């Protein structure tokens, strides 16, 4: 999309070590998952179904068995997400910055307690 070409792609070229061809992604992402994996299951959180689609595309539709996906878009406090970017002077639309902001702004829904 024009947005991706104008805003996102320039952020990717900040460090040439972070850039790779699509055919390298499978190995690089699998290696990364192996390093950061801490348990039997790993949950990849995302705020757009496009993120899950892109991730699955890297693995030709079949991500590793230990990977689960969770859409947390409804659990992100937008005020806190914005606050994180401002306080840390980190630009939006850079995957790592956005992931840290999402973690900062993530809130589980509160369950109503029923009293008898």
Buried (B, 14 or more C-beta within 10 A) or exposed (E): EEEEEEBBEEBBEEEEEEEEEEEEBEEEBBEEBEEEEEEEEBEEBBBEEEBBEEBBEBBEEEBEEEBEBEEBEEBBBEEBBEBBBEEEEBEBBBEEBBEBBBEBBBEEEEEEEEEE
